[in-house]
């Protein structure tokens, strides 16, 4: 059997070392994802999953104040994973500098109670970082300057948001959604800017588009009719075979990890079997530049609404 702890790559960005696969912690707080069929975890099952992740060589778990019981369960498990967490969304206090600063301070303190220190701490939304002259960002930076945070950063939703936050002083970590269907992040200006920031950690979420790319024909795809969905799935299957990948999941993971500016992917798991499968895929060689170009040349374009889960309707 392959020793996944030895095989799972750990990537270094300016001395910050993070495994190519980060465990997504949203599932640890409750049922998550369009393809979820197991419901939410118990404390015991969450702890078992976290210890399994550590055994596989995963270095980090991604969580947030907004993820229900996730932070508490991570801290209680004592699995030794380093935590990347997100401040509670600040929209309700975004008009007042003192309220923003207090909200960040309170959120970080509560996270630290569960997770310990130092943490990697992100603002949950780009708007939170930019509001009121960057008041929340200034507060967050103090944690990095004092050593209470390993890195501070922002979770963004779109290339426009990424362009905005890349100007923030002290930015050390970005999380963004990207997958094999999403060409927006390949804009030359973004590629050039990210190439100039080799110390910046860029972690990609939604590599499977909340499970749609793995579920394939088994589920409805928002904003895409069944015929168009089937064309996408058939193309992914064919290209996976052409490039010697095991399946669609392997292709999707290898595509994103092959992007030169990507440090890691964050993928959740409902079971230890899913976790091990994800670790095996992250341990394989990523796609080369030529292979990524081939994928893009044959995949059809899809609506922006499909790529942005915030636009999905029940």
Phi and psi restraints in degrees (value plus and minus 20) as a CYANA .aco file:
   2 UNK   PHI     -85.3   -45.3
   2 UNK   PSI     115.3   155.3
   3 UNK   PHI    -101.2   -61.2
   3 UNK   PSI      76.7   116.7
   4 UNK   PHI     -87.8   -47.8
   4 UNK   PSI     -48.7    -8.7
   5 UNK   PHI     -80.4   -40.4
   5 UNK   PSI     -58.9   -18.9
   6 UNK   PHI     -97.3   -57.3
   6 UNK   PSI     -51.4   -11.4
   7 UNK   PHI    -104.2   -64.2
   7 UNK   PSI     -49.3    -9.3
   8 UNK   PHI     -89.5   -49.5
   8 UNK   PSI      97.6   137.6
   9 UNK   PHI     -85.9   -45.9
   9 UNK   PSI     126.3   166.3
  10 UNK   PHI    -136.4   -96.4
  10 UNK   PSI     104.3   144.3
  11 UNK   PHI    -124.9   -84.9
  11 UNK   PSI     120.6   160.6
  12 UNK   PHI    -127.0   -87.0
  12 UNK   PSI     106.8   146.8
  13 UNK   PHI    -146.1  -106.1
  13 UNK   PSI      74.8   114.8
  14 UNK   PHI      41.9    81.9
  14 UNK   PSI      17.1    57.1
  15 UNK   PHI      69.6   109.6
  15 UNK   PSI     -28.1    11.9
  16 UNK   PHI    -112.3   -72.3
  16 UNK   PSI      94.6   134.6
  17 UNK   PHI    -125.8   -85.8
  17 UNK   PSI     105.5   145.5
  18 UNK   PHI    -160.0  -120.0
  18 UNK   PSI     114.8   154.8
  19 UNK   PHI     -84.7   -44.7
  19 UNK   PSI     132.8   172.8
  20 UNK   PHI     -80.2   -40.2
  20 UNK   PSI     -46.4    -6.4
  21 UNK   PHI    -132.1   -92.1
  21 UNK   PSI     106.6   146.6
  22 UNK   PHI    -129.3   -89.3
  22 UNK   PSI     115.8   155.8
  23 UNK   PHI     -95.9   -55.9
  23 UNK   PSI     103.2   143.2
  24 UNK   PHI     -93.8   -53.8
  24 UNK   PSI     109.9   149.9
  25 UNK   PHI    -119.2   -79.2
  25 UNK   PSI     -17.7    22.3
  26 UNK   PHI     -81.6   -41.6
  26 UNK   PSI     -61.1   -21.1
  27 UNK   PHI     -82.4   -42.4
  27 UNK   PSI     -45.9    -5.9
  28 UNK   PHI     -90.7   -50.7
  28 UNK   PSI     -37.3     2.7
  29 UNK   PHI    -117.6   -77.6
  29 UNK   PSI     -34.6     5.4
  30 UNK   PHI     144.0   184.0
  30 UNK   PSI     157.6   197.6
  31 UNK   PHI     -81.3   -41.3
  31 UNK   PSI     116.8   156.8
  32 UNK   PHI    -169.3  -129.3
  32 UNK   PSI     122.8   162.8
  33 UNK   PHI      77.6   117.6
  33 UNK   PSI     123.4   163.4
  34 UNK   PHI     -86.9   -46.9
  34 UNK   PSI     -44.1    -4.1
  35 UNK   PHI    -119.3   -79.3
  35 UNK   PSI     -13.9    26.1
  36 UNK   PHI     -85.2   -45.2
  36 UNK   PSI     113.2   153.2
  37 UNK   PHI    -151.8  -111.8
  37 UNK   PSI     -16.8    23.2
  38 UNK   PHI    -126.8   -86.8
  38 UNK   PSI     -27.4    12.6
  39 UNK   PHI      56.7    96.7
  39 UNK   PSI    -191.9  -151.9
  40 UNK   PHI    -100.7   -60.7
  40 UNK   PSI     143.4   183.4
  41 UNK   PHI    -106.5   -66.5
  41 UNK   PSI     147.4   187.4
  42 UNK   PHI    -115.9   -75.9
  42 UNK   PSI     149.5   189.5
  43 UNK   PHI     -78.2   -38.2
  43 UNK   PSI     -60.8   -20.8
  44 UNK   PHI     -87.9   -47.9
  44 UNK   PSI     -63.3   -23.3
  45 UNK   PHI     -89.9   -49.9
  45 UNK   PSI     -54.5   -14.5
  46 UNK   PHI     -84.5   -44.5
  46 UNK   PSI     -63.4   -23.4
  47 UNK   PHI     -82.6   -42.6
  47 UNK   PSI     -61.7   -21.7
  48 UNK   PHI     -82.2   -42.2
  48 UNK   PSI     -60.3   -20.3
  49 UNK   PHI     -85.7   -45.7
  49 UNK   PSI     -61.8   -21.8
  50 UNK   PHI     -85.8   -45.8
  50 UNK   PSI     -61.5   -21.5
  51 UNK   PHI     -87.3   -47.3
  51 UNK   PSI     -56.7   -16.7
  52 UNK   PHI     -83.4   -43.4
  52 UNK   PSI     -59.3   -19.3
  53 UNK   PHI     -81.6   -41.6
  53 UNK   PSI     -64.8   -24.8
  54 UNK   PHI     -81.9   -41.9
  54 UNK   PSI     -60.0   -20.0
  55 UNK   PHI     -84.0   -44.0
  55 UNK   PSI     -47.4    -7.4
  56 UNK   PHI    -104.2   -64.2
  56 UNK   PSI     -23.9    16.1
  57 UNK   PHI      72.3   112.3
  57 UNK   PSI     -10.7    29.3
  58 UNK   PHI     -91.8   -51.8
  58 UNK   PSI     111.4   151.4
  59 UNK   PHI    -114.5   -74.5
  59 UNK   PSI     -48.2    -8.2
  60 UNK   PHI    -152.3  -112.3
  60 UNK   PSI     132.4   172.4
  61 UNK   PHI    -143.7  -103.7
  61 UNK   PSI     116.5   156.5
  62 UNK   PHI    -120.0   -80.0
  62 UNK   PSI     108.4   148.4
  63 UNK   PHI    -164.2  -124.2
  63 UNK   PSI    -189.1  -149.1
  64 UNK   PHI    -187.7  -147.7
  64 UNK   PSI     134.7   174.7
  65 UNK   PHI     -78.6   -38.6
  65 UNK   PSI     -50.7   -10.7
  66 UNK   PHI    -101.2   -61.2
  66 UNK   PSI     -19.9    20.1
  67 UNK   PHI    -114.5   -74.5
  67 UNK   PSI      23.6    63.6
  68 UNK   PHI      38.0    78.0
  68 UNK   PSI    -143.2  -103.2
  69 UNK   PHI    -107.7   -67.7
  69 UNK   PSI     -12.0    28.0
  70 UNK   PHI     -78.7   -38.7
  70 UNK   PSI     -72.7   -32.7
  71 UNK   PHI     -80.3   -40.3
  71 UNK   PSI     -64.2   -24.2
  72 UNK   PHI     -80.6   -40.6
  72 UNK   PSI     -64.4   -24.4
  73 UNK   PHI     -86.9   -46.9
  73 UNK   PSI     -57.8   -17.8
  74 UNK   PHI     -82.9   -42.9
  74 UNK   PSI     -67.1   -27.1
  75 UNK   PHI     -83.9   -43.9
  75 UNK   PSI     -61.6   -21.6
  76 UNK   PHI     -88.2   -48.2
  76 UNK   PSI     -49.1    -9.1
  77 UNK   PHI     -88.5   -48.5
  77 UNK   PSI     -52.3   -12.3
  78 UNK   PHI      40.4    80.4
  78 UNK   PSI      18.8    58.8
  79 UNK   PHI    -103.1   -63.1
  79 UNK   PSI     -31.0     9.0
  80 UNK   PHI      67.1   107.1
  80 UNK   PSI     -13.5    26.5
  81 UNK   PHI     -96.0   -56.0
  81 UNK   PSI     121.4   161.4
  82 UNK   PHI     -99.3   -59.3
  82 UNK   PSI     123.7   163.7
  83 UNK   PHI    -125.0   -85.0
  83 UNK   PSI     116.1   156.1
  84 UNK   PHI    -130.0   -90.0
  84 UNK   PSI      96.4   136.4
  85 UNK   PHI    -144.3  -104.3
  85 UNK   PSI     145.8   185.8
  86 UNK   PHI    -142.4  -102.4
  86 UNK   PSI     117.6   157.6
  87 UNK   PHI     -81.8   -41.8
  87 UNK   PSI     126.2   166.2
  88 UNK   PHI     -75.8   -35.8
  88 UNK   PSI     120.3   160.3
  89 UNK   PHI     -71.6   -31.6
  89 UNK   PSI     120.2   160.2
  90 UNK   PHI    -128.0   -88.0
  90 UNK   PSI      -8.5    31.5
  91 UNK   PHI     -73.3   -33.3
  91 UNK   PSI     -58.2   -18.2
  92 UNK   PHI     -89.6   -49.6
  92 UNK   PSI     -39.0     1.0
  93 UNK   PHI    -141.2  -101.2
  93 UNK   PSI      -1.6    38.4
  94 UNK   PHI     -92.8   -52.8
  94 UNK   PSI     -21.6    18.4
  95 UNK   PHI    -120.2   -80.2
  95 UNK   PSI     -21.2    18.8
  96 UNK   PHI    -153.8  -113.8
  96 UNK   PSI     104.4   144.4
  97 UNK   PHI     -81.0   -41.0
  97 UNK   PSI     -66.4   -26.4
  98 UNK   PHI     -86.6   -46.6
  98 UNK   PSI     -56.4   -16.4
  99 UNK   PHI     -87.7   -47.7
  99 UNK   PSI     -58.4   -18.4
 100 UNK   PHI     -82.6   -42.6
 100 UNK   PSI     -67.4   -27.4
 101 UNK   PHI     -80.8   -40.8
 101 UNK   PSI     -62.7   -22.7
 102 UNK   PHI     -87.1   -47.1
 102 UNK   PSI     -58.9   -18.9
 103 UNK   PHI     -84.6   -44.6
 103 UNK   PSI     -60.7   -20.7
 104 UNK   PHI     -84.1   -44.1
 104 UNK   PSI     -66.7   -26.7
 105 UNK   PHI     -79.8   -39.8
 105 UNK   PSI     -64.2   -24.2
 106 UNK   PHI     -85.1   -45.1
 106 UNK   PSI     -63.9   -23.9
 107 UNK   PHI     -83.9   -43.9
 107 UNK   PSI     -64.8   -24.8
 108 UNK   PHI     -84.4   -44.4
 108 UNK   PSI     -60.2   -20.2
 109 UNK   PHI     -81.6   -41.6
 109 UNK   PSI     -61.5   -21.5
 110 UNK   PHI     -88.0   -48.0
 110 UNK   PSI     -58.5   -18.5
 111 UNK   PHI     -82.5   -42.5
 111 UNK   PSI     -63.9   -23.9
 112 UNK   PHI     -84.5   -44.5
 112 UNK   PSI     -52.4   -12.4
 113 UNK   PHI     -78.8   -38.8
 113 UNK   PSI     -58.8   -18.8
 114 UNK   PHI    -105.8   -65.8
 114 UNK   PSI     -59.9   -19.9
 115 UNK   PHI    -124.6   -84.6
 115 UNK   PSI     -35.4     4.6
 116 UNK   PHI      60.3   100.3
 116 UNK   PSI    -192.1  -152.1
 117 UNK   PHI    -155.1  -115.1
 117 UNK   PSI     137.4   177.4
 118 UNK   PHI    -101.1   -61.1
 118 UNK   PSI     135.8   175.8
 119 UNK   PHI    -134.2   -94.2
 119 UNK   PSI     142.2   182.2
 120 UNK   PHI    -119.0   -79.0
 120 UNK   PSI     104.7   144.7
 121 UNK   PHI    -142.6  -102.6
 121 UNK   PSI     108.6   148.6
 122 UNK   PHI    -137.5   -97.5
 122 UNK   PSI     128.8   168.8
 123 UNK   PHI     -98.1   -58.1
 123 UNK   PSI     120.2   160.2
 124 UNK   PHI     -90.4   -50.4
 124 UNK   PSI     -46.4    -6.4
 125 UNK   PHI    -159.8  -119.8
 125 UNK   PSI     129.7   169.7
 126 UNK   PHI     -81.7   -41.7
 126 UNK   PSI     -57.1   -17.1
 127 UNK   PHI     -79.2   -39.2
 127 UNK   PSI     -53.6   -13.6
 128 UNK   PHI     -84.4   -44.4
 128 UNK   PSI     -54.7   -14.7
 129 UNK   PHI     -95.2   -55.2
 129 UNK   PSI     -47.3    -7.3
 130 UNK   PHI    -119.4   -79.4
 130 UNK   PSI     -34.5     5.5
 131 UNK   PHI     -87.6   -47.6
 131 UNK   PSI     126.7   166.7
 132 UNK   PHI      29.4    69.4
 132 UNK   PSI      32.5    72.5
 133 UNK   PHI      45.7    85.7
 133 UNK   PSI       4.8    44.8
 134 UNK   PHI      55.6    95.6
 134 UNK   PSI      10.6    50.6
 135 UNK   PHI     -80.3   -40.3
 135 UNK   PSI     -64.2   -24.2
 136 UNK   PHI     -85.5   -45.5
 136 UNK   PSI     -58.9   -18.9
 137 UNK   PHI     -85.3   -45.3
 137 UNK   PSI     -61.4   -21.4
 138 UNK   PHI     -79.7   -39.7
 138 UNK   PSI     -60.7   -20.7
 139 UNK   PHI     -85.2   -45.2
 139 UNK   PSI     -63.6   -23.6
 140 UNK   PHI     -85.0   -45.0
 140 UNK   PSI     -58.4   -18.4
 141 UNK   PHI     -79.4   -39.4
 141 UNK   PSI     -51.1   -11.1
 142 UNK   PHI     -82.5   -42.5
 142 UNK   PSI     -49.8    -9.8
 143 UNK   PHI     -87.5   -47.5
 143 UNK   PSI     -57.4   -17.4
 144 UNK   PHI     -90.6   -50.6
 144 UNK   PSI     -61.1   -21.1
 145 UNK   PHI     -85.3   -45.3
 145 UNK   PSI     -51.0   -11.0
 146 UNK   PHI    -108.1   -68.1
 146 UNK   PSI     -28.5    11.5
 147 UNK   PHI      68.2   108.2
 147 UNK   PSI     -18.4    21.6
 148 UNK   PHI     -97.2   -57.2
 148 UNK   PSI     -36.2     3.8
 149 UNK   PHI    -145.4  -105.4
 149 UNK   PSI     116.8   156.8
 150 UNK   PHI     -88.5   -48.5
 150 UNK   PSI     -66.4   -26.4
 151 UNK   PHI    -164.3  -124.3
 151 UNK   PSI     136.2   176.2
 152 UNK   PHI    -146.7  -106.7
 152 UNK   PSI     131.1   171.1
 153 UNK   PHI    -186.5  -146.5
 153 UNK   PSI    -181.3  -141.3
 154 UNK   PHI    -161.8  -121.8
 154 UNK   PSI     122.5   162.5
 155 UNK   PHI    -113.8   -73.8
 155 UNK   PSI     103.9   143.9
 156 UNK   PHI    -135.5   -95.5
 156 UNK   PSI     142.4   182.4
 157 UNK   PHI    -132.4   -92.4
 157 UNK   PSI     -43.9    -3.9
 158 UNK   PHI    -163.4  -123.4
 158 UNK   PSI     142.2   182.2
 159 UNK   PHI     -78.9   -38.9
 159 UNK   PSI     -54.8   -14.8
 160 UNK   PHI     -82.2   -42.2
 160 UNK   PSI     -61.4   -21.4
 161 UNK   PHI     -85.7   -45.7
 161 UNK   PSI     -59.1   -19.1
 162 UNK   PHI     -81.9   -41.9
 162 UNK   PSI     -64.4   -24.4
 163 UNK   PHI     -78.0   -38.0
 163 UNK   PSI     -58.9   -18.9
 164 UNK   PHI     -88.7   -48.7
 164 UNK   PSI     -65.0   -25.0
 165 UNK   PHI     -98.1   -58.1
 165 UNK   PSI     -40.6    -0.6
 166 UNK   PHI     -82.8   -42.8
 166 UNK   PSI     -35.1     4.9
 167 UNK   PHI    -107.6   -67.6
 167 UNK   PSI     -26.6    13.4
 168 UNK   PHI     -90.7   -50.7
 168 UNK   PSI     112.5   152.5
 169 UNK   PHI     -88.6   -48.6
 169 UNK   PSI     117.1   157.1
 170 UNK   PHI      62.0   102.0
 170 UNK   PSI     -12.0    28.0
 171 UNK   PHI     -86.2   -46.2
 171 UNK   PSI     103.5   143.5
 172 UNK   PHI    -142.0  -102.0
 172 UNK   PSI     -27.9    12.1
 173 UNK   PHI    -174.0  -134.0
 173 UNK   PSI     114.5   154.5
 174 UNK   PHI    -153.0  -113.0
 174 UNK   PSI     118.9   158.9
 175 UNK   PHI    -139.5   -99.5
 175 UNK   PSI     117.1   157.1
 176 UNK   PHI    -168.1  -128.1
 176 UNK   PSI     138.3   178.3
 177 UNK   PHI    -112.5   -72.5
 177 UNK   PSI     106.9   146.9
 178 UNK   PHI    -171.4  -131.4
 178 UNK   PSI     126.8   166.8
 179 UNK   PHI    -172.2  -132.2
 179 UNK   PSI     157.3   197.3
 180 UNK   PHI     -82.8   -42.8
 180 UNK   PSI     -41.6    -1.6
 181 UNK   PHI    -107.9   -67.9
 181 UNK   PSI     -32.2     7.8
 182 UNK   PHI    -119.3   -79.3
 182 UNK   PSI      84.6   124.6
 183 UNK   PHI    -112.3   -72.3
 183 UNK   PSI     -23.2    16.8
 184 UNK   PHI     -82.3   -42.3
 184 UNK   PSI     -52.7   -12.7
 185 UNK   PHI    -100.4   -60.4
 185 UNK   PSI     -21.6    18.4
 186 UNK   PHI    -114.0   -74.0
 186 UNK   PSI     -13.2    26.8
 187 UNK   PHI     -75.3   -35.3
 187 UNK   PSI     115.1   155.1
 188 UNK   PHI     -75.6   -35.6
 188 UNK   PSI     -57.1   -17.1
 189 UNK   PHI     -85.4   -45.4
 189 UNK   PSI     -56.7   -16.7
 190 UNK   PHI     -88.9   -48.9
 190 UNK   PSI     -64.0   -24.0
 191 UNK   PHI     -79.4   -39.4
 191 UNK   PSI     -62.2   -22.2
 192 UNK   PHI     -86.6   -46.6
 192 UNK   PSI     -63.3   -23.3
 193 UNK   PHI     -84.8   -44.8
 193 UNK   PSI     -63.5   -23.5
 194 UNK   PHI     -87.2   -47.2
 194 UNK   PSI     -54.1   -14.1
 195 UNK   PHI     -83.7   -43.7
 195 UNK   PSI     -46.7    -6.7
 196 UNK   PHI    -103.8   -63.8
 196 UNK   PSI     -21.6    18.4
 197 UNK   PHI    -143.0  -103.0
 197 UNK   PSI      42.7    82.7
 198 UNK   PHI     -84.9   -44.9
 198 UNK   PSI     -37.7     2.3
 199 UNK   PHI    -105.7   -65.7
 199 UNK   PSI     -30.1     9.9
 200 UNK   PHI     -97.1   -57.1
 200 UNK   PSI     107.8   147.8
 201 UNK   PHI    -102.7   -62.7
 201 UNK   PSI     104.9   144.9
 202 UNK   PHI    -140.6  -100.6
 202 UNK   PSI      91.2   131.2
 203 UNK   PHI    -128.4   -88.4
 203 UNK   PSI     112.4   152.4
 204 UNK   PHI    -124.7   -84.7
 204 UNK   PSI     107.3   147.3
 205 UNK   PHI    -124.3   -84.3
 205 UNK   PSI     150.8   190.8
 206 UNK   PHI      40.2    80.2
 206 UNK   PSI      14.7    54.7
 207 UNK   PHI     -82.8   -42.8
 207 UNK   PSI     -45.7    -5.7
 208 UNK   PHI    -126.0   -86.0
 208 UNK   PSI      -5.3    34.7
 209 UNK   PHI      31.8    71.8
 209 UNK   PSI      36.8    76.8
 210 UNK   PHI      33.4    73.4
 210 UNK   PSI      15.2    55.2
 211 UNK   PHI      74.5   114.5
 211 UNK   PSI     -29.6    10.4
 212 UNK   PHI     -82.0   -42.0
 212 UNK   PSI     -61.5   -21.5
 213 UNK   PHI     -88.8   -48.8
 213 UNK   PSI     -44.1    -4.1
 214 UNK   PHI    -106.8   -66.8
 214 UNK   PSI     -62.1   -22.1
 215 UNK   PHI     -86.7   -46.7
 215 UNK   PSI     -50.6   -10.6
 216 UNK   PHI      41.6    81.6
 216 UNK   PSI    -143.3  -103.3
 217 UNK   PHI     -96.7   -56.7
 217 UNK   PSI     -27.4    12.6
 218 UNK   PHI     -95.3   -55.3
 218 UNK   PSI     -36.2     3.8
 219 UNK   PHI    -153.3  -113.3
 219 UNK   PSI     140.3   180.3
 220 UNK   PHI     -93.6   -53.6
 220 UNK   PSI     118.6   158.6
 221 UNK   PHI    -122.0   -82.0
 221 UNK   PSI     101.2   141.2
 222 UNK   PHI     -78.6   -38.6
 222 UNK   PSI     116.9   156.9
 223 UNK   PHI      44.8    84.8
 223 UNK   PSI       2.5    42.5
 224 UNK   PHI    -164.5  -124.5
 224 UNK   PSI     106.3   146.3
 225 UNK   PHI     -93.5   -53.5
 225 UNK   PSI     141.2   181.2
 226 UNK   PHI     -76.6   -36.6
 226 UNK   PSI     -57.5   -17.5
 227 UNK   PHI     -85.3   -45.3
 227 UNK   PSI     -64.2   -24.2
 228 UNK   PHI     -86.6   -46.6
 228 UNK   PSI     -59.4   -19.4
 229 UNK   PHI     -78.3   -38.3
 229 UNK   PSI     -66.7   -26.7
 230 UNK   PHI     -83.2   -43.2
 230 UNK   PSI     -55.9   -15.9
 231 UNK   PHI     -83.2   -43.2
 231 UNK   PSI     -63.3   -23.3
 232 UNK   PHI     -81.7   -41.7
 232 UNK   PSI     -66.7   -26.7
 233 UNK   PHI     -83.4   -43.4
 233 UNK   PSI     -64.6   -24.6
 234 UNK   PHI     -83.1   -43.1
 234 UNK   PSI     -58.9   -18.9
 235 UNK   PHI     -86.2   -46.2
 235 UNK   PSI     -63.8   -23.8
 236 UNK   PHI     -81.6   -41.6
 236 UNK   PSI     -61.9   -21.9
 237 UNK   PHI     -82.5   -42.5
 237 UNK   PSI     -62.9   -22.9
 238 UNK   PHI     -86.1   -46.1
 238 UNK   PSI     -64.8   -24.8
 239 UNK   PHI     -87.2   -47.2
 239 UNK   PSI     -57.2   -17.2
 240 UNK   PHI     -78.1   -38.1
 240 UNK   PSI     -62.5   -22.5
 241 UNK   PHI     -85.7   -45.7
 241 UNK   PSI     -64.0   -24.0
 242 UNK   PHI     -80.6   -40.6
 242 UNK   PSI     -56.5   -16.5
 243 UNK   PHI    -115.0   -75.0
 243 UNK   PSI     -13.2    26.8
 244 UNK   PHI      53.2    93.2
 244 UNK   PSI       5.0    45.0
 245 UNK   PHI    -109.9   -69.9
 245 UNK   PSI     136.7   176.7
 246 UNK   PHI     -89.4   -49.4
 246 UNK   PSI     -57.2   -17.2
 247 UNK   PHI    -191.3  -151.3
 247 UNK   PSI    -193.3  -153.3
 248 UNK   PHI     -79.9   -39.9
 248 UNK   PSI     -62.5   -22.5
 249 UNK   PHI     -79.6   -39.6
 249 UNK   PSI     -62.8   -22.8
 250 UNK   PHI     -81.5   -41.5
 250 UNK   PSI     -65.8   -25.8
 251 UNK   PHI     -81.3   -41.3
 251 UNK   PSI     -66.3   -26.3
 252 UNK   PHI     -83.2   -43.2
 252 UNK   PSI     -63.4   -23.4
 253 UNK   PHI     -85.2   -45.2
 253 UNK   PSI     -65.8   -25.8
 254 UNK   PHI     -86.9   -46.9
 254 UNK   PSI     -53.0   -13.0
 255 UNK   PHI     -83.3   -43.3
 255 UNK   PSI     -71.8   -31.8
 256 UNK   PHI     -87.1   -47.1
 256 UNK   PSI     -64.3   -24.3
 257 UNK   PHI     -87.2   -47.2
 257 UNK   PSI     -37.6     2.4
 258 UNK   PHI    -101.4   -61.4
 258 UNK   PSI     -35.6     4.4
 259 UNK   PHI     -84.5   -44.5
 259 UNK   PSI     107.7   147.7
 260 UNK   PHI     -83.4   -43.4
 260 UNK   PSI     -41.6    -1.6
 261 UNK   PHI    -115.3   -75.3
 261 UNK   PSI     -21.2    18.8
 262 UNK   PHI    -108.6   -68.6
 262 UNK   PSI     110.2   150.2
 263 UNK   PHI    -107.0   -67.0
 263 UNK   PSI     -70.0   -30.0
 264 UNK   PHI    -171.0  -131.0
 264 UNK   PSI     145.6   185.6
 265 UNK   PHI    -135.0   -95.0
 265 UNK   PSI     123.6   163.6
 266 UNK   PHI    -127.8   -87.8
 266 UNK   PSI     100.2   140.2
 267 UNK   PHI    -153.6  -113.6
 267 UNK   PSI     109.0   149.0
 268 UNK   PHI    -103.8   -63.8
 268 UNK   PSI     150.9   190.9
 269 UNK   PHI    -169.7  -129.7
 269 UNK   PSI     120.8   160.8
 270 UNK   PHI    -111.9   -71.9
 270 UNK   PSI     -42.0    -2.0
 271 UNK   PHI    -157.6  -117.6
 271 UNK   PSI     141.7   181.7
 272 UNK   PHI     -85.9   -45.9
 272 UNK   PSI     -50.8   -10.8
 273 UNK   PHI     -84.3   -44.3
 273 UNK   PSI     -63.2   -23.2
 274 UNK   PHI     -82.7   -42.7
 274 UNK   PSI     -61.9   -21.9
 275 UNK   PHI     -80.7   -40.7
 275 UNK   PSI     -66.6   -26.6
 276 UNK   PHI     -83.7   -43.7
 276 UNK   PSI     -59.7   -19.7
 277 UNK   PHI     -82.7   -42.7
 277 UNK   PSI     -62.6   -22.6
 278 UNK   PHI     -84.1   -44.1
 278 UNK   PSI     -60.2   -20.2
 279 UNK   PHI     -84.5   -44.5
 279 UNK   PSI     -58.6   -18.6
 280 UNK   PHI     -82.8   -42.8
 280 UNK   PSI     -62.0   -22.0
 281 UNK   PHI     -87.1   -47.1
 281 UNK   PSI     -61.3   -21.3
 282 UNK   PHI     -88.3   -48.3
 282 UNK   PSI     -37.7     2.3
 283 UNK   PHI    -105.1   -65.1
 283 UNK   PSI     -33.4     6.6
 284 UNK   PHI     -99.1   -59.1
 284 UNK   PSI     143.1   183.1
 285 UNK   PHI     -85.2   -45.2
 285 UNK   PSI     115.6   155.6
 286 UNK   PHI     -92.7   -52.7
 286 UNK   PSI     149.4   189.4
 287 UNK   PHI     -88.8   -48.8
 287 UNK   PSI     124.8   164.8
 288 UNK   PHI     -97.5   -57.5
 288 UNK   PSI     150.4   190.4
 289 UNK   PHI     -79.4   -39.4
 289 UNK   PSI     -61.3   -21.3
 290 UNK   PHI     -85.8   -45.8
 290 UNK   PSI     -58.9   -18.9
 291 UNK   PHI     -87.4   -47.4
 291 UNK   PSI     -60.1   -20.1
 292 UNK   PHI     -83.8   -43.8
 292 UNK   PSI     -60.0   -20.0
 293 UNK   PHI     -82.4   -42.4
 293 UNK   PSI     -59.1   -19.1
 294 UNK   PHI     -84.0   -44.0
 294 UNK   PSI     -63.4   -23.4
 295 UNK   PHI     -77.3   -37.3
 295 UNK   PSI     -67.7   -27.7
 296 UNK   PHI     -85.6   -45.6
 296 UNK   PSI     -50.2   -10.2
 297 UNK   PHI     -91.7   -51.7
 297 UNK   PSI     -42.4    -2.4
 298 UNK   PHI    -130.2   -90.2
 298 UNK   PSI     -38.2     1.8
 299 UNK   PHI     -97.1   -57.1
 299 UNK   PSI     116.9   156.9
 300 UNK   PHI     -92.5   -52.5
 300 UNK   PSI     135.5   175.5
 301 UNK   PHI     -93.5   -53.5
 301 UNK   PSI     130.9   170.9
 302 UNK   PHI    -147.7  -107.7
 302 UNK   PSI     140.1   180.1
 303 UNK   PHI     -85.1   -45.1
 303 UNK   PSI     126.7   166.7
 304 UNK   PHI     -77.1   -37.1
 304 UNK   PSI     -55.1   -15.1
 305 UNK   PHI     -81.0   -41.0
 305 UNK   PSI     -51.1   -11.1
 306 UNK   PHI     -89.8   -49.8
 306 UNK   PSI     -55.7   -15.7
 307 UNK   PHI     -96.8   -56.8
 307 UNK   PSI     -34.9     5.1
 308 UNK   PHI    -136.3   -96.3
 308 UNK   PSI      77.0   117.0
 309 UNK   PHI     -77.9   -37.9
 309 UNK   PSI     -40.6    -0.6
 310 UNK   PHI     -87.0   -47.0
 310 UNK   PSI     -35.8     4.2
 311 UNK   PHI    -116.9   -76.9
 311 UNK   PSI     -19.9    20.1
 312 UNK   PHI     -95.0   -55.0
 312 UNK   PSI     124.9   164.9
 313 UNK   PHI    -136.8   -96.8
 313 UNK   PSI     129.7   169.7
